[in-house]
Amino acid sequence: MKDQFGREINYMRISLTDRCNFRCKYCMPEEGINDIGHESILKFEQIEKIVKASAQLGISKYRLTGGEPLVRKGVVELVETLSGIQGVSELAMTTNGSLLGPMAKDLKQAGLSRVNISLDTMNEDKFREITRGGNLSSVFEGINEARRQGLTPLKINVVIMKGFNDDEIIDFVQLTIMHEMDVRFIELMPVGEKVNHCKFGFMSCEEIKSKLPALRPAGDDSGVADLYKYPMARGKIGFISPISDCFCAACNKLRLTADGKLKTCLHSDQEIDLKLALEGNDDELLKSAIKDAIFRKEEKHRIAEGMSTNERSMNKIGG
């Protein structure tokens, strides 16, 4: 289904929870967050209804996110349900990887297509610092098991922060040379804890590219990443630059929050409450609400002077 600007909207990110087992400094406060509560988050039956309605409107690609989606009890059963819905061509997940190792096989067998793993540093001390106590070895276990189970193409998402991990750029590039995995460098966005508390600095994708003179263009994956590759590398390097090089003209996604709000843009406070449409148990009313969201999708994000108009933090939106 197309929006009013002619963009084909075929992708939905679904946040299963606002809870996370990490406390990343640019995402959450040290004391954690007051989660929205079990009674407020969408039940799996409601998510199933939303996906069925969305798939009938032509939304074929779905990504499960959080918080950390793997902390939600019953996630494997949800994957099995959603992957079997007619019209769902791809069901992926973004995770911090720390709980993935023991679950990867079951997730693959349930129908999960692939995973993106958020990993901002491969240094144990810095990892504990940025996550406020996370275990790096459990993330590596998750990465390795995801590869073994065929949750591929596996992508590593790296938020580059000046003064924190900008000295590890080459280390991440080496992953694409040695392994069949992609690394995607992402600009730090002014959302959530980054707005007031994160001490790390912004680094544009162009600045990262300038440190990698041997890069060669590697085509387009029909997503938001600008793709490159090193000669003889097994994987690709993507650059996602929402701040320095707005890619809104190619945006094809909606975001469903854990409490049932459909967001048309990460950086907007515009939301449509799908719980209201679900109350009547009317599929046509639900589809009408989703159509309305697609029609109201903004032409581009509204970031003024580096600040997002969105009032939610990232853990409450979905990565």
C-alpha positions in Angstrom: 0.0 0.0 0.0 1.3 3.4 -0.9 1.3 6.5 1.2 0.3 10.0 0.0 3.9 10.6 -1.2 4.0 7.5 -3.4 6.1 5.4 -1.0 5.3 1.7 -0.8 4.8 0.9 2.9 5.6 -2.8 3.2 7.5 -3.1 6.5 6.5 -3.0 10.2 8.6 -3.1 13.3 6.8 -4.6 16.3 8.1 -3.9 19.8 7.2 -6.9 22.0 8.3 -5.2 25.3 9.9 -2.0 26.6 12.0 -4.0 29.1 15.6 -4.9 28.5 18.3 -6.8 30.4 20.9 -4.1 29.5 21.0 -0.4 30.5 22.8 1.1 27.5 23.9 4.7 28.3 22.4 6.3 25.2 19.1 4.4 25.6 18.1 4.0 29.2 18.8 5.6 32.6 21.0 3.7 35.0 18.2 3.0 37.4 16.2 1.5 34.5 12.7 2.5 33.5 9.2 2.1 34.9 7.9 -0.4 32.4 4.4 0.1 31.0 3.2 -3.0 32.8 2.0 -6.4 31.7 -1.6 -5.2 31.5 -0.7 -2.4 29.1 1.3 -4.3 26.5 -0.3 -6.0 23.5 -1.2 -9.6 24.0 0.1 -12.0 21.5 -3.4 -12.6 20.1 -3.7 -8.8 19.5 -0.3 -8.8 17.7 -1.5 -11.7 15.5 -4.6 -9.8 14.6 -2.6 -6.7 13.7 -0.2 -8.6 11.5 -3.0 -10.4 9.7 -4.7 -7.1 9.0 -1.4 -5.5 7.9 -0.5 -8.4 5.7 -3.8 -8.1 3.8 -2.9 -4.4 3.1 0.5 -5.5 1.6 2.8 -5.1 4.6 4.9 -8.3 4.1 8.0 -7.7 6.1 8.1 -7.7 9.9 10.8 -7.2 12.5 10.4 -8.1 16.2 12.2 -5.6 18.5 12.1 -4.4 22.1 13.5 -3.3 24.5 14.9 -6.7 24.2 12.4 -9.0 22.5 13.9 -12.2 23.9 12.9 -11.2 27.5 9.2 -11.6 26.5 7.9 -15.0 27.6 6.5 -17.1 24.8 8.4 -15.3 22.0 9.2 -18.6 20.2 5.5 -19.5 20.0 4.7 -16.0 18.7 7.3 -16.4 16.0 5.7 -19.6 14.9 2.3 -18.0 14.8 3.4 -14.9 12.9 5.6 -16.7 10.4 2.6 -18.8 9.3 0.3 -15.9 8.5 -0.5 -15.6 4.8 1.3 -12.6 3.3 4.2 -12.6 5.7 7.3 -13.0 3.5 9.9 -12.2 6.1 10.0 -12.3 9.9 13.2 -11.0 11.4 14.4 -9.8 14.8 16.7 -7.2 16.3 18.2 -8.3 19.6 21.2 -7.5 21.8 22.2 -11.2 21.4 22.8 -11.9 25.0 19.9 -14.4 25.3 20.0 -15.7 21.7 22.4 -18.6 22.1 20.1 -21.0 23.8 17.1 -19.8 21.8 18.5 -19.6 18.2 17.6 -23.1 17.2 14.0 -22.9 18.4 13.5 -19.5 16.8 14.8 -20.8 13.5 12.6 -23.8 13.6 9.6 -21.6 14.5 10.1 -19.6 11.3 12.4 -16.7 12.2 14.2 -15.6 9.0 17.2 -13.7 10.3 18.6 -11.5 13.1 20.3 -8.2 13.5 22.4 -8.0 16.6 23.2 -4.7 18.3 26.8 -4.6 19.3 28.6 -1.3 19.9 32.0 -2.5 21.1 34.0 -5.8 21.1 36.1 -4.6 24.1 34.9 -6.3 27.3 35.6 -3.3 29.6 33.8 -0.9 27.3 31.0 -3.3 26.8 30.4 -3.4 30.5 30.6 0.4 30.6 28.1 1.1 27.8 25.6 -1.6 28.8 26.1 -1.0 32.5 27.1 -4.6 33.3 26.4 -6.7 30.2 28.3 -9.9 29.4 30.1 -9.7 26.1 30.7 -13.4 25.9 27.0 -14.2 25.9 26.6 -11.9 22.9 29.4 -13.7 21.0 27.7 -16.9 21.8 24.5 -15.6 20.4 26.2 -14.4 17.2 27.9 -17.8 16.7 24.8 -19.8 17.3 22.7 -17.6 15.0 25.2 -18.3 12.2 25.1 -22.0 12.9 21.4 -22.1 12.8 21.2 -20.1 9.5 19.6 -17.0 10.9 21.2 -15.1 8.1 22.2 -12.8 6.5 23.3 -11.8 10.0 23.9 -8.1 10.5 25.7 -6.4 13.3 24.4 -3.0 14.2 27.0 -0.6 15.5 26.1 2.9 16.8 29.3 4.8 16.4 30.1 7.3 19.1 33.0 9.7 19.1 35.2 9.2 22.1 33.8 5.7 22.8 34.1 3.2 19.9 35.4 5.3 17.0 38.7 3.6 17.6 37.1 0.2 16.8 35.9 0.9 13.3 38.6 -1.2 11.6 37.9 -4.0 14.1 34.3 -4.2 13.0 35.3 -4.0 9.3 37.5 -7.0 9.9 34.4 -9.0 10.8 33.1 -8.5 7.2 36.5 -9.6 5.8 36.7 -12.8 7.8 33.1 -13.8 8.1 29.9 -13.9 6.1 28.2 -11.2 8.1 27.3 -7.6 7.5 28.2 -4.7 9.7 26.1 -1.6 9.7 27.4 1.7 11.2 24.6 3.8 12.5 24.7 7.5 13.5 23.8 8.3 17.1 20.3 9.8 17.1 19.0 12.5 19.4 16.4 10.2 21.1 15.9 9.1 24.7 18.9 9.3 27.0 21.1 10.7 24.2 19.2 14.0 24.5 20.3 14.9 28.0 22.7 12.4 29.5 24.9 10.6 27.0 28.4 12.0 27.1 29.5 10.4 23.8 29.8 12.5 20.6 28.2 12.3 17.2 30.1 11.0 14.2 28.7 11.1 10.7 28.8 8.2 8.3 30.8 10.3 5.9 33.5 10.8 8.6 33.5 7.0 9.1 33.9 6.4 5.4 36.8 8.8 5.2 38.7 6.4 7.5 38.1 3.5 5.1 39.5 4.5 1.7 39.5 1.0 0.2 35.7 0.7 0.4 33.9 0.0 -2.9 30.1 0.4 -3.5 28.3 -2.9 -3.1 24.8 -2.2 -4.5 21.5 -1.6 -2.8 19.6 -4.0 -0.4 16.4 -2.0 -0.9 16.7 -0.7 2.7 18.0 2.4 4.3 21.7 1.3 4.4 24.2 2.7 1.9 26.2 -0.5 1.1 29.9 -0.9 0.5 32.4 -3.7 0.6 36.1 -4.3 0.9 37.8 -6.2 -1.9 37.7 -10.0 -1.2 35.5 -9.4 1.9 32.9 -12.0 2.7 30.4 -9.5 4.1 29.2 -6.0 3.4 29.4 -2.7 5.3 26.3 -0.6 5.6 26.0 3.1 6.6 22.7 4.3 8.1 22.8 8.1 8.3 19.4 9.4 9.6 21.0 12.7 10.8 23.5 13.7 8.2 21.8 12.3 5.1 18.1 12.0 5.6 16.7 9.0 3.7 13.0 9.7 4.4 12.1 9.6 0.7 12.8 5.9 0.7 11.2 5.1 4.1 8.9 2.1 3.8 8.1 1.3 7.5 5.7 1.7 10.4 6.5 1.0 14.0 4.1 -0.7 16.5 4.9 0.0 20.1 4.5 -2.6 22.8 1.5 -0.7 24.2 -0.3 -0.8 20.8 0.5 2.6 19.3 1.3 2.7 15.6 4.0 5.2 14.9 4.5 6.6 11.4 8.0 8.0 12.1 10.7 7.3 14.7 11.2 11.1 15.3 7.5 12.0 15.4 5.0 12.1 18.3 2.2 11.2 15.9 0.7 7.8 17.0 -2.5 5.9 16.2 -3.9 3.7 19.0 -4.7 0.3 17.5 -6.0 -1.0 20.8 -9.1 1.1 20.2 -9.6 -0.6 16.8 -9.0 -4.0 18.4 -11.7 -3.5 21.1 -14.5 -3.9 18.6 -13.1 -7.1 17.2 -13.8 -5.7 13.7 -11.1 -6.6 11.1 -12.3 -3.8 8.8 -12.0 -1.2 11.5 -8.5 -2.4 12.3 -7.5 -2.3 8.6 -9.0 1.2 8.4 -6.9 2.4 11.3 -3.7 1.0 9.7 -4.6 2.6 6.4 -5.1 5.9 8.2 -1.6 5.6 9.7 -0.1 4.9 6.3 -1.9 7.9 4.8 -0.8 10.2 7.6 2.9 9.2 7.4 5.1 12.2 7.3 7.1 13.2 4.2 10.2 13.5 6.4 11.2 13.4 10.0 11.0 16.6 12.0 14.3 17.1 13.7 15.0 20.7 14.5 18.4 21.7 15.8 19.4 18.1 16.3 16.4 17.2 18.5 13.6 14.7 17.9 10.0 15.8 18.4 9.3 12.2 19.6 8.8 12.1 23.4 9.4 8.3 23.8 12.8 6.8 24.5 14.1 4.1 22.2 13.3 1.3 24.5 9.6 2.4 24.4 9.6 2.6 20.6 11.5 -0.4 19.4 14.8 -0.6 17.7 
